[in-house]
Amino acid sequence: MIFFETPYEMPPYRPPSEAESVLFRVTRGCHWNRCTFCGMYRTEKFSIRTPEEVIADIKKAAGMFGELPRTIFLGDSDVLIMKTKDLCRILESIYKEFSQVMRVTAYTRGKTLYRKKEEELRELHGAGLTRLHVGLESGDPEILSHIKKGLTQEEMVIGGRKAIESGFQLSLYVILGIGGEERWRQHALNTAQVLNQVAPHFVRLRTYIMQQGTPLAEEVERGEFTLASCLTVLYETRLLLQNLNIPTMFLSDHISNYLPLNGKLPEDKERLIAQLDSAIAQLESNPHLVEEYSHRGYLSL
Ligand code: SF4
């Protein structure tokens, strides 16, 4: 990762869909920091910034961008862990400084949604937080426990539904290949089942790539976890898609993915399945390409 001087403190990561957004850092790092595949905040000590610190940053950004910004993103990993009244103060300052804002988005955890009272979620939505990005990763209990997600299927369903019923747009992230070669079927089927119950507005796909120094990468190195090949990932994606029966945006808006599969369900389902079938047929008839295309190296952050 390239570090550069910024005029105020910004989150080191944001979703690709927030590329145009003004970024503010509300929390630093991740208080969970145990997911075995994730190296994002391993060396960062978790803290919650004070509303005064964040509001000072908002004022600095207003001096730089004027009233122009239309979308704002709040990081780091679990912004809703902040006290609701403090986050509402930050939201109030955002809307005061940026009169044209249409969307304010944050990363949060499924477990935090599960624990947060519905009245508080409604209060946050009422204060102008509009969209939440949450890592489901998998809906399979065995995989969730293996990757130490700290979340059960039931908690994700309850937390996700509560967020939607409180008015939020919800993006759930799925990691393709997170069950490895062995568990791709159960990953696809159980993830589809959770997604069908939550019915998020967006399903966003990422493909697992090892991150140096993480427990899951070490399992791969010890031969205890077999990375899914690109062909397995495509079979898995097809099975997941086939079993989704909700209206949602199905997006592979990330560089880690093998195919640019983007569409609206259910309208685009057949087109997306045809796209997958064509790629699967090519790989099945050219087995040498499977080895060539499969992710085997480390992700450089
Ligand atoms: S995936 Fe999210 S919750 Fe898990 S350790 Fe990484 S930042 Fe924290």
Residues whose N, C-alpha, C, O or C-beta is under 5 A from the ligand:
A	BS01	SF4	C30 W32 N33 R34 C35 C38 S77
